[in-house]
Amino acid sequence: MIEANRTIYRDKDKVVPIMVEATQKPKAAVEFAWESNTKNCVWSVNTGFTDKRTQWSIDNSVENGDIEAGKKPTVEQVANNQLAEEATGAWPAGASPSGIATE
């Protein structure tokens, strides 16, 4: 997930077509979403999901109609933060295997 998130920020031209295929949304809509999500730093770069970002994504998906309000998941249903913390906990503060500074 961490590498995928880094790629999302680094290689828009590579990931937008993948997102279009996965979501079956128009390219213009996906590009708009990509711009909004990267501007708001929705995808963390060197850590797992954070509760704040995950909640924003859930709320945004309800707001734009991708998730029905009655089926809105909780943060805990979307991400296992403990697993992400265990996976990234071995890195020294401010460092990562790729050399990209952590948040």
C-alpha positions as CSV (number, residue, x, y, z in Angstrom):
1,M,0.0,0.0,0.0
2,I,2.8,2.4,0.8
3,E,4.5,1.9,-2.5
4,A,1.1,2.2,-4.3
5,N,0.5,5.5,-2.5
6,R,3.9,6.8,-3.5
7,T,3.3,5.9,-7.1
8,I,-0.1,7.7,-7.1
9,Y,1.7,11.0,-6.2
10,R,4.7,10.4,-8.5
11,D,3.2,9.1,-11.6
12,K,-0.3,10.6,-12.5
13,D,-0.1,9.4,-16.1
14,K,0.5,5.8,-15.0
15,V,-2.2,5.7,-12.3
16,V,-5.1,7.6,-13.8
17,P,-5.8,4.9,-16.5
18,I,-5.7,2.3,-13.8
19,M,-8.1,4.3,-11.7
20,V,-10.4,4.8,-14.7
21,E,-10.5,1.1,-15.3
22,A,-11.0,0.2,-11.6
23,T,-13.8,2.7,-11.0
24,Q,-15.4,2.8,-14.5
25,K,-15.7,6.5,-14.1
26,P,-14.9,9.0,-16.9
27,K,-11.3,10.1,-17.2
28,A,-12.1,13.7,-16.5
29,A,-13.8,12.7,-13.3
30,V,-10.9,10.5,-12.2
31,E,-8.4,13.3,-13.0
32,F,-10.5,15.8,-11.0
33,A,-10.6,13.3,-8.1
34,W,-6.8,12.7,-8.4
35,E,-6.2,16.4,-8.2
36,S,-8.5,16.8,-5.2
37,N,-7.1,13.8,-3.3
38,T,-3.4,14.7,-3.9
39,K,-4.0,18.3,-3.0
40,N,-5.6,17.2,0.3
41,C,-2.9,14.6,0.8
42,V,-5.5,11.9,1.2
43,W,-3.0,9.1,0.5
44,S,-0.2,9.0,3.0
45,V,3.2,8.5,1.5
46,N,5.2,6.5,4.0
47,T,2.7,5.2,6.5
48,G,-0.4,3.2,6.5
49,F,-3.9,4.8,6.6
50,T,-4.5,7.4,9.2
51,D,-7.9,7.7,10.8
52,K,-8.3,11.3,9.6
53,R,-7.5,10.5,6.0
54,T,-9.6,7.4,6.0
55,Q,-12.6,9.2,7.4
56,W,-12.2,11.9,4.8
57,S,-12.2,9.3,2.0
58,I,-15.3,7.6,3.5
59,D,-17.2,10.8,3.8
60,N,-16.1,11.9,0.3
61,S,-17.3,8.6,-1.2
62,V,-20.7,9.1,0.4
63,E,-20.9,12.7,-0.7
64,N,-20.1,11.8,-4.3
65,G,-22.4,8.8,-4.4
66,D,-19.9,6.0,-4.6
67,I,-21.1,4.7,-1.2
68,E,-24.7,4.8,-0.1
69,A,-25.1,6.7,3.2
70,G,-26.8,3.8,4.8
71,K,-23.8,1.5,4.0
72,K,-21.1,4.0,5.1
73,P,-18.3,1.9,6.7
74,T,-16.4,2.9,9.8
75,V,-12.7,3.6,9.7
76,E,-12.0,0.3,11.4
77,Q,-13.8,-1.5,8.6
78,V,-11.7,0.1,6.0
79,A,-8.2,0.0,7.4
80,N,-6.2,-2.0,9.9
81,N,-4.0,0.7,11.3
82,Q,-2.3,-1.6,13.7
83,L,-0.9,-3.6,10.8
84,A,0.3,-0.5,9.1
85,E,2.0,0.8,12.3
86,E,3.7,-2.6,12.7
87,A,4.9,-2.5,9.1
88,T,6.3,1.0,9.3
89,G,7.4,1.0,12.9
90,A,10.8,-0.5,12.0
91,W,11.9,2.7,10.2
92,P,13.7,5.4,12.1
93,A,11.6,8.6,12.5
94,G,11.7,10.7,9.4
95,A,13.1,7.9,7.2
96,S,11.9,5.2,4.8
97,P,13.4,2.6,2.6
98,S,12.8,4.7,-0.5
99,G,14.4,7.8,0.9
100,I,11.2,9.8,0.7
101,A,10.7,11.7,3.9
102,T,7.9,10.6,6.1
103,E,5.0,12.9,7.1
